[in-house]
Amino acid sequence: MKPQNAPFLLIALLFCIAVPSEAIAQIEEQEKEDRAEMINIDRDHDRVLKIHPLHYGEIFVSYEKVRAPNISNEFGLSYFYKLHMKGDGWSTNIKDVMGIGIRMSQRYYTSKKKRAPFGFFHGPMFSYRFIVFERNVFDLPDLPPSDPDYRFVGRLYQNALDLSYHLGYQFQLGQHFTTELSGGLGGRVKFAIARNGGDLIEQNIIGHVVHADEGAVFSVGPSPQLNFSIGYSF
């Protein structure tokens, strides 16, 4: 090795030692901050299991978990057995269905006196549902295939995506029970499909139709929501 190369090798060696040391220091500092945040979480109430009894035609349960001192995430599962379709004027027709849905939200709690998950909150919510409607949902006459007015329409399936923003307040009742009242506003996109039923879907689906063909319809519309829940925190 030439003597004139020694300073460069020494600088390179010192750089290789300093960079990992600085990275380790940053990791340790981040771990300290994470531990400090975890200390500020109320471990007696950082999880809430809820039922939502006022959702008509739907069995809806959810689970909320506090992730940071003022932030939580909620995940919900739904089973649908009734759903509205467009009726005459402002009325709607209630149809029997089978369906599943998921909801995912993030909540930001703002109270200075209460710790999450209690007090005022706001945050976005995303939901998806898949619905299978009852057979002959369009109430077509039961005619034999040989009848000139006979029309075959397949079973109706619907997919819906919602994105909304919610505001609400969660109360603590006694030691572990909770109740919550919240509202939200957003938009909904629907994709409905039934073989040979495009015009019937268009006439009955709730929302503004943006595209339709002989078997499928896309629609969009507002998605106002009101939610009430009863829960148990632990």
C-alpha positions as CSV (number, residue, x, y, z in Angstrom):
1,M,0.0,0.0,0.0
2,K,1.4,3.4,-0.9
3,P,1.8,5.8,2.1
4,Q,-0.1,8.6,0.3
5,N,-3.3,6.4,0.3
6,A,-3.3,5.9,4.1
7,P,-5.3,9.1,4.9
8,F,-8.0,8.2,2.4
9,L,-8.3,4.7,3.9
10,L,-8.5,6.1,7.4
11,I,-11.3,8.6,6.4
12,A,-13.2,5.8,4.7
13,L,-12.9,3.6,7.8
14,L,-14.1,6.4,10.1
15,F,-17.1,7.0,7.8
16,C,-18.1,3.3,7.8
17,I,-18.0,3.4,11.7
18,A,-19.8,6.7,12.1
19,V,-22.8,6.0,9.7
20,P,-23.9,2.8,11.4
21,S,-23.5,4.4,14.8
22,E,-25.7,7.4,13.8
23,A,-28.3,5.0,12.4
24,I,-28.4,3.0,15.6
25,A,-28.8,6.2,17.6
26,Q,-31.7,7.2,15.5
27,I,-33.4,3.8,15.9
28,E,-32.9,4.0,19.7
29,E,-34.3,7.5,19.8
30,Q,-37.4,6.3,17.8
31,E,-37.8,3.4,20.1
32,K,-37.8,5.7,23.1
33,E,-40.4,7.9,21.5
34,D,-42.6,4.9,20.7
35,R,-42.3,3.7,24.4
36,A,-43.2,7.1,25.6
37,E,-46.3,7.1,23.4
38,M,-47.3,3.6,24.5
39,I,-47.2,4.8,28.2
40,N,-49.8,7.5,27.4
41,I,-52.3,4.9,26.1
42,D,-55.0,3.9,28.6
43,R,-54.4,0.1,28.7
44,D,-57.7,-0.5,30.5
45,H,-59.7,0.8,27.6
46,D,-57.6,0.7,24.5
47,R,-59.9,-1.9,22.7
48,V,-63.6,-1.6,22.2
49,L,-66.0,-4.3,20.9
50,K,-69.2,-2.8,19.5
51,I,-72.6,-3.7,18.1
52,H,-74.6,-1.2,16.0
53,P,-78.3,-1.9,16.6
54,L,-79.9,0.9,14.5
55,H,-78.6,-0.3,11.0
56,Y,-81.8,-1.5,9.3
57,G,-81.5,-4.7,7.4
58,E,-78.0,-5.3,8.6
59,I,-76.2,-7.0,11.5
60,F,-73.1,-4.9,12.1
61,V,-70.3,-5.5,14.7
62,S,-66.9,-3.7,14.9
63,Y,-63.7,-3.6,16.8
64,E,-61.7,-0.5,17.7
65,K,-58.0,-0.5,18.7
66,V,-56.1,2.5,20.0
67,R,-52.7,2.7,18.1
68,A,-51.3,6.0,19.5
69,P,-52.4,8.3,22.3
70,N,-54.9,10.1,20.1
71,I,-55.4,7.7,17.1
72,S,-57.3,4.5,16.7
73,N,-58.4,2.2,13.9
74,E,-61.7,0.5,13.6
75,F,-62.6,-2.6,11.6
76,G,-66.2,-3.7,11.1
77,L,-68.1,-6.7,9.6
78,S,-71.7,-6.7,8.4
79,Y,-74.3,-9.2,7.2
80,F,-77.1,-7.8,5.1
81,Y,-80.5,-9.3,4.8
82,K,-82.6,-6.3,3.6
83,L,-81.8,-3.5,1.1
84,H,-83.6,-0.6,-0.5
85,M,-84.3,-0.2,-4.2
86,K,-85.9,2.7,-6.0
87,G,-89.7,3.0,-5.7
88,D,-92.3,5.4,-6.9
89,G,-91.5,9.0,-6.3
90,W,-89.6,9.4,-3.0
91,S,-90.5,5.9,-1.7
92,T,-88.3,2.8,-1.8
93,N,-88.9,-0.9,-2.2
94,I,-87.4,-3.1,0.5
95,K,-85.9,-6.4,-0.9
96,D,-84.6,-9.6,0.7
97,V,-80.9,-10.0,0.1
98,M,-77.8,-11.9,1.3
99,G,-74.7,-9.9,1.6
100,I,-71.5,-9.1,3.4
101,G,-69.6,-5.9,4.0
102,I,-66.5,-4.6,5.6
103,R,-65.7,-1.1,7.1
104,M,-62.3,0.3,7.9
105,S,-61.7,3.7,9.5
106,Q,-59.1,5.8,11.3
107,R,-60.1,8.1,14.1
108,Y,-58.3,11.2,15.5
109,Y,-59.4,12.1,19.0
110,T,-59.1,15.7,20.0
111,S,-60.2,15.9,23.7
112,K,-57.7,17.5,26.1
113,K,-59.4,16.0,29.1
114,K,-60.2,12.5,27.9
115,R,-57.9,9.8,26.5
116,A,-58.7,7.8,23.4
117,P,-61.1,6.1,22.7
118,F,-63.3,8.6,24.5
119,G,-64.4,12.1,23.5
120,F,-64.8,13.9,20.2
121,F,-63.2,12.2,17.1
122,H,-63.1,12.6,13.3
123,G,-61.6,10.7,10.5
124,P,-62.1,8.9,7.2
125,M,-64.0,5.6,6.6
126,F,-63.8,3.2,3.7
127,S,-66.4,0.4,3.2
128,Y,-67.2,-2.3,0.7
129,R,-70.3,-4.5,0.3
130,F,-71.3,-7.4,-1.9
131,I,-75.0,-8.1,-2.2
132,V,-77.0,-11.0,-3.7
133,F,-80.6,-10.1,-4.3
134,E,-83.6,-12.4,-4.0
135,R,-84.7,-14.3,-7.2
136,N,-87.0,-12.3,-9.5
137,V,-86.2,-9.1,-7.6
138,F,-87.8,-7.1,-10.5
139,D,-91.2,-8.9,-10.0
140,L,-91.5,-10.1,-13.6
141,P,-94.6,-12.2,-14.4
142,D,-94.1,-15.9,-14.2
143,L,-94.6,-16.9,-17.8
144,P,-93.6,-20.1,-19.6
145,P,-90.7,-19.7,-22.1
146,S,-93.1,-20.3,-25.0
147,D,-95.0,-17.1,-24.1
148,P,-94.2,-14.2,-26.5
149,D,-93.9,-11.9,-23.4
150,Y,-91.5,-14.2,-21.6
151,R,-88.3,-12.6,-20.5
152,F,-85.4,-14.2,-18.8
153,V,-83.4,-12.0,-16.4
154,G,-80.6,-13.5,-14.3
155,R,-80.1,-12.9,-10.6
156,L,-79.0,-9.5,-9.5
157,Y,-75.6,-8.9,-7.8
158,Q,-74.3,-5.6,-6.5
159,N,-70.9,-4.3,-5.5
160,A,-70.6,-1.0,-3.7
161,L,-67.7,1.1,-2.5
162,D,-68.0,4.0,0.0
163,L,-65.6,6.7,1.0
164,S,-66.7,9.1,3.7
165,Y,-65.6,11.4,6.5
166,H,-67.0,11.0,10.0
167,L,-67.5,13.2,13.1
168,G,-68.7,11.8,16.4
169,Y,-68.4,11.4,20.1
170,Q,-67.8,8.3,22.2
171,F,-69.0,8.2,25.8
172,Q,-67.8,6.0,28.6
173,L,-70.7,4.5,30.6
174,G,-69.6,3.2,34.0
175,Q,-66.4,1.2,34.1
176,H,-66.3,-0.6,30.7
177,F,-69.4,0.1,28.7
178,T,-69.4,2.7,25.9
179,T,-71.9,4.4,23.6
180,E,-71.2,6.4,20.4
181,L,-73.0,8.7,18.2
182,S,-71.5,9.8,14.9
183,G,-72.4,11.0,11.4
184,G,-70.6,11.1,8.1
185,L,-70.9,12.3,4.5
186,G,-69.2,10.9,1.4
187,G,-69.8,9.2,-1.9
188,R,-70.8,5.7,-3.1
189,V,-70.0,3.9,-6.3
190,K,-72.2,0.9,-7.3
191,F,-71.7,-1.8,-9.9
192,A,-74.8,-4.0,-10.4
193,I,-75.1,-6.9,-12.8
194,A,-77.9,-9.2,-13.9
195,R,-78.0,-11.1,-17.2
196,N,-80.4,-9.3,-19.6
197,G,-81.5,-6.9,-16.9
198,G,-79.6,-3.7,-17.6
199,D,-82.7,-1.6,-18.3
200,L,-84.5,-2.9,-15.2
201,I,-81.4,-2.3,-13.0
202,E,-81.2,1.3,-14.3
203,Q,-84.9,1.8,-13.4
204,N,-84.5,0.5,-9.9
205,I,-81.0,1.2,-8.7
206,I,-80.6,4.2,-6.3
207,G,-78.1,6.7,-7.5
208,H,-77.1,8.6,-10.6
209,V,-76.5,6.1,-13.5
210,V,-73.2,7.0,-15.3
211,H,-73.1,3.9,-17.6
212,A,-75.5,1.1,-18.5
213,D,-75.6,-1.8,-21.0
214,E,-77.8,-4.9,-21.4
215,G,-76.4,-6.6,-18.3
216,A,-74.7,-4.1,-16.0
217,V,-75.0,-0.6,-14.5
218,F,-72.6,1.8,-12.9
219,S,-74.0,4.5,-10.6
220,V,-72.7,7.1,-8.1
221,G,-74.4,9.0,-5.4
222,P,-74.0,10.7,-2.0
223,S,-73.6,8.5,1.1
224,P,-74.9,10.2,4.3
225,Q,-74.5,8.0,7.3
226,L,-75.7,8.1,10.9
227,N,-74.2,5.6,13.4
228,F,-75.1,4.6,17.0
229,S,-73.2,1.9,18.8
230,I,-73.0,0.2,22.2
231,G,-69.7,-1.2,23.2
232,Y,-67.5,-2.8,25.8
233,S,-64.0,-1.5,26.4
234,F,-61.1,-3.6,27.8
